[in-house]
Amino acid sequence: MKTVLRFIKDWTLPIAMMTGVVGYKYLTCLSFLTTPLIFCMLLLTFCKLSPRKIRFSPLHAWMVGIQLAGCLLAYLALAGYDQNVADSALICFLAPTATSAAVVTGMLGGSVASITTYTLISNLTVALFGPFIFSLVGPHAELSFWASFSHICLKVLPLLILPLLLAWSIQQYAPAIHRKLTSIHRLSFYLWAVALTIVTARTVSFLMNQENPDVGKELLIAAISLVICVAQFLMGRAVGRRYKKAIAGGQSLGQKNTILAIWMAQSFLNPVSSLGPAAYVLWQNSINSWQLYKRRKKITAERQG
């Protein structure tokens, strides 16, 4: 039984995505669950984050700058070529740090405290700047800027801000409930798997129901997401190295909350742009798998030496 459970956990990513691909006709109707699943994942993550342990540093300011400047520069560089490609590049940069990034950082021997703080900062950055950016670039021609901005704020701010406020309120005023939530924080992993299955199904449904599919453009979006993924890992490590936090810097910028990114692309941009963060799922997990392999190999060599 333990072997089966271990197999399922090790292969959750491909299992979730394949389930979404195969069962997209039946799973698309569950799209309404994506938002509450993201809310619950963030709530469990923020329950582990104590306000007293938050330590801001210049490294975090650098990474916020890269996150915002990167999404705008990528968009401007590609908007003249194709709007959907530009939107996809924008969302791959703008997406906040994954809630699971702290776990991977710890496994790699990096600073968990630093990346945990940046997970909070990057989510707040998206909550504050995301509505403004989406209002400028999103397909809302029928709405004025302020109407579009308000509409997006009502969707983004509660999803990203309320879990934080609720988690800290529970920590302060209901410690028994807080202890219970922190004891089941691993549940967020399974919530993530369910959400990944649903957003994959929705993406596949969109692709299958396109009237005039452009396979070349879709492959280009996937390729650009690979370039952006590698670039963010490298930039994060380069900036982090200046503060002796290369691993935390790389994971902070490179490991994205792709579930949230796909949801934002499908909600505020052209659905085809969600192919970028969908492909990013594969790229970042491939990089993480390679890094963990190198880490295990290094530890084994040190023990034998």
WOGI-V380586 format. One record per residue. N is the residue number from 0. RES is the residue in one letter. OMEGA is omega as a letter, one per 20 degrees, with the letter a starting at -180 (* if undefined). D_CENTER is the distance of its C-alpha to the mean C-alpha in Angstrom with 2 decimals. Layout:
BEGIN
n: (N & N)
res: (RES & RES)
omega: (OMEGA & OMEGA)
d_center: (D_CENTER & D_CENTER)
END
This chain:
BEGIN
n: (0 & 1 & 2 & 3 & 4 & 5 & 6 & 7 & 8 & 9 & 10 & 11 & 12 & 13 & 14 & 15 & 16 & 17 & 18 & 19 & 20 & 21 & 22 & 23 & 24 & 25 & 26 & 27 & 28 & 29 & 30 & 31 & 32 & 33 & 34 & 35 & 36 & 37 & 38 & 39 & 40 & 41 & 42 & 43 & 44 & 45 & 46 & 47 & 48 & 49 & 50 & 51 & 52 & 53 & 54 & 55 & 56 & 57 & 58 & 59 & 60 & 61 & 62 & 63 & 64 & 65 & 66 & 67 & 68 & 69 & 70 & 71 & 72 & 73 & 74 & 75 & 76 & 77 & 78 & 79 & 80 & 81 & 82 & 83 & 84 & 85 & 86 & 87 & 88 & 89 & 90 & 91 & 92 & 93 & 94 & 95 & 96 & 97 & 98 & 99 & 100 & 101 & 102 & 103 & 104 & 105 & 106 & 107 & 108 & 109 & 110 & 111 & 112 & 113 & 114 & 115 & 116 & 117 & 118 & 119 & 120 & 121 & 122 & 123 & 124 & 125 & 126 & 127 & 128 & 129 & 130 & 131 & 132 & 133 & 134 & 135 & 136 & 137 & 138 & 139 & 140 & 141 & 142 & 143 & 144 & 145 & 146 & 147 & 148 & 149 & 150 & 151 & 152 & 153 & 154 & 155 & 156 & 157 & 158 & 159 & 160 & 161 & 162 & 163 & 164 & 165 & 166 & 167 & 168 & 169 & 170 & 171 & 172 & 173 & 174 & 175 & 176 & 177 & 178 & 179 & 180 & 181 & 182 & 183 & 184 & 185 & 186 & 187 & 188 & 189 & 190 & 191 & 192 & 193 & 194 & 195 & 196 & 197 & 198 & 199 & 200 & 201 & 202 & 203 & 204 & 205 & 206 & 207 & 208 & 209 & 210 & 211 & 212 & 213 & 214 & 215 & 216 & 217 & 218 & 219 & 220 & 221 & 222 & 223 & 224 & 225 & 226 & 227 & 228 & 229 & 230 & 231 & 232 & 233 & 234 & 235 & 236 & 237 & 238 & 239 & 240 & 241 & 242 & 243 & 244 & 245 & 246 & 247 & 248 & 249 & 250 & 251 & 252 & 253 & 254 & 255 & 256 & 257 & 258 & 259 & 260 & 261 & 262 & 263 & 264 & 265 & 266 & 267 & 268 & 269 & 270 & 271 & 272 & 273 & 274 & 275 & 276 & 277 & 278 & 279 & 280 & 281 & 282 & 283 & 284 & 285 & 286 & 287 & 288 & 289 & 290 & 291 & 292 & 293 & 294 & 295 & 296 & 297 & 298 & 299 & 300 & 301 & 302 & 303 & 304)
res: (M & K & T & V & L & R & F & I & K & D & W & T & L & P & I & A & M & M & T & G & V & V & G & Y & K & Y & L & T & C & L & S & F & L & T & T & P & L & I & F & C & M & L & L & L & T & F & C & K & L & S & P & R & K & I & R & F & S & P & L & H & A & W & M & V & G & I & Q & L & A & G & C & L & L & A & Y & L & A & L & A & G & Y & D & Q & N & V & A & D & S & A & L & I & C & F & L & A & P & T & A & T & S & A & A & V & V & T & G & M & L & G & G & S & V & A & S & I & T & T & Y & T & L & I & S & N & L & T & V & A & L & F & G & P & F & I & F & S & L & V & G & P & H & A & E & L & S & F & W & A & S & F & S & H & I & C & L & K & V & L & P & L & L & I & L & P & L & L & L & A & W & S & I & Q & Q & Y & A & P & A & I & H & R & K & L & T & S & I & H & R & L & S & F & Y & L & W & A & V & A & L & T & I & V & T & A & R & T & V & S & F & L & M & N & Q & E & N & P & D & V & G & K & E & L & L & I & A & A & I & S & L & V & I & C & V & A & Q & F & L & M & G & R & A & V & G & R & R & Y & K & K & A & I & A & G & G & Q & S & L & G & Q & K & N & T & I & L & A & I & W & M & A & Q & S & F & L & N & P & V & S & S & L & G & P & A & A & Y & V & L & W & Q & N & S & I & N & S & W & Q & L & Y & K & R & R & K & K & I & T & A & E & R & Q & G)
omega: (r & r & r & r & r & r & a & a & a & a & a & a & a & r & a & a & r & r & r & r & a & a & a & a & a & a & a & a & r & a & a & a & a & a & r & r & r & r & a & r & r & r & a & r & a & r & r & a & r & r & a & a & r & a & r & r & r & r & a & r & r & a & r & r & r & a & a & a & a & a & a & r & r & r & a & a & a & a & r & r & a & a & a & r & r & r & a & r & r & a & r & r & a & a & a & r & a & r & a & a & a & r & a & r & r & r & r & r & a & a & r & a & a & a & r & r & a & r & r & a & a & r & r & r & r & r & a & a & a & a & r & a & a & r & a & a & a & a & a & a & a & a & r & a & a & r & r & a & a & a & a & r & a & r & a & a & r & a & a & a & a & r & r & a & r & a & a & r & r & r & a & a & r & a & r & r & r & r & r & a & r & r & r & a & r & r & a & r & a & r & r & a & r & r & r & r & a & a & r & r & a & r & r & r & r & a & a & a & r & r & a & a & r & a & r & r & a & r & r & r & r & a & r & r & r & r & a & r & a & a & a & r & a & r & r & r & a & r & a & a & r & a & r & r & a & a & r & r & r & a & a & a & a & a & a & r & a & r & r & a & r & r & a & r & a & a & a & a & r & a & a & r & r & r & r & r & r & r & r & r & a & a & a & r & r & r & r & r & r & r & r & r & r & r & r & r & r & a & r & r & r & r & r & r & *)
d_center: (31.44 & 29.40 & 29.16 & 27.82 & 25.16 & 24.18 & 24.02 & 21.79 & 19.34 & 19.43 & 18.94 & 16.53 & 14.06 & 17.00 & 18.75 & 16.05 & 15.61 & 19.41 & 20.10 & 18.14 & 20.07 & 23.39 & 23.31 & 21.64 & 24.94 & 24.91 & 21.28 & 20.49 & 22.61 & 20.11 & 17.54 & 18.70 & 17.17 & 13.50 & 13.69 & 15.63 & 13.48 & 10.38 & 13.13 & 14.56 & 11.56 & 11.16 & 14.96 & 15.42 & 13.14 & 15.01 & 18.25 & 18.10 & 17.87 & 21.38 & 22.16 & 24.96 & 22.81 & 20.65 & 21.91 & 20.97 & 21.94 & 22.46 & 19.67 & 17.13 & 18.99 & 18.83 & 15.08 & 14.77 & 17.39 & 15.70 & 12.44 & 14.78 & 17.54 & 15.54 & 14.13 & 17.69 & 19.56 & 17.69 & 18.36 & 21.95 & 22.62 & 21.79 & 22.82 & 26.42 & 25.78 & 23.66 & 21.70 & 19.24 & 18.55 & 18.15 & 15.75 & 13.53 & 13.72 & 13.09 & 9.79 & 8.60 & 9.88 & 9.16 & 5.41 & 5.37 & 5.47 & 4.49 & 7.61 & 9.21 & 9.38 & 12.66 & 14.18 & 13.83 & 15.07 & 17.96 & 18.84 & 19.06 & 21.28 & 19.22 & 19.20 & 17.26 & 18.58 & 17.29 & 13.61 & 13.87 & 15.34 & 12.80 & 9.96 & 12.38 & 13.30 & 10.07 & 9.54 & 13.23 & 13.08 & 11.00 & 13.34 & 16.32 & 15.89 & 13.72 & 16.77 & 19.08 & 17.27 & 16.78 & 20.40 & 21.62 & 20.05 & 19.48 & 22.27 & 24.06 & 27.47 & 29.31 & 27.97 & 28.86 & 26.28 & 26.72 & 26.68 & 23.41 & 21.97 & 23.24 & 21.96 & 18.34 & 18.73 & 20.01 & 16.88 & 14.17 & 16.10 & 17.11 & 13.73 & 12.31 & 15.75 & 17.72 & 15.88 & 16.49 & 20.08 & 20.77 & 19.64 & 21.82 & 24.61 & 24.74 & 24.82 & 27.67 & 29.72 & 29.04 & 28.75 & 29.77 & 26.89 & 24.54 & 25.95 & 25.49 & 21.79 & 21.13 & 23.24 & 21.05 & 17.65 & 17.30 & 17.27 & 13.56 & 13.28 & 15.45 & 13.89 & 10.61 & 13.11 & 14.84 & 11.98 & 11.05 & 14.80 & 15.19 & 12.70 & 14.15 & 17.54 & 17.02 & 16.03 & 19.05 & 21.22 & 20.65 & 21.50 & 24.53 & 25.88 & 25.76 & 29.29 & 29.19 & 26.36 & 25.87 & 24.90 & 25.32 & 22.84 & 20.23 & 20.82 & 20.64 & 17.18 & 16.05 & 18.06 & 16.73 & 13.08 & 14.62 & 16.44 & 13.58 & 11.59 & 14.90 & 15.78 & 12.90 & 13.64 & 17.28 & 17.19 & 15.39 & 18.03 & 20.77 & 20.19 & 19.61 & 22.83 & 24.82 & 24.01 & 24.31 & 20.64 & 19.69 & 17.50 & 15.55 & 15.29 & 14.06 & 11.30 & 10.37 & 10.06 & 9.34 & 6.83 & 3.26 & 1.05 & 3.44 & 5.75 & 5.57 & 5.67 & 8.43 & 9.96 & 10.38 & 11.83 & 14.05 & 15.10 & 15.95 & 16.40 & 18.32 & 16.87 & 17.53 & 14.86 & 12.24 & 13.66 & 11.88 & 8.24 & 10.27 & 12.06 & 9.25 & 8.66 & 12.27 & 12.48 & 10.14 & 11.75 & 15.04 & 14.81 & 14.00 & 16.86 & 19.12 & 18.54 & 19.28 & 22.27 & 23.58 & 23.25 & 25.17 & 27.70 & 28.29 & 28.85 & 31.21 & 33.13 & 33.57 & 34.88 & 37.27 & 38.39)
END
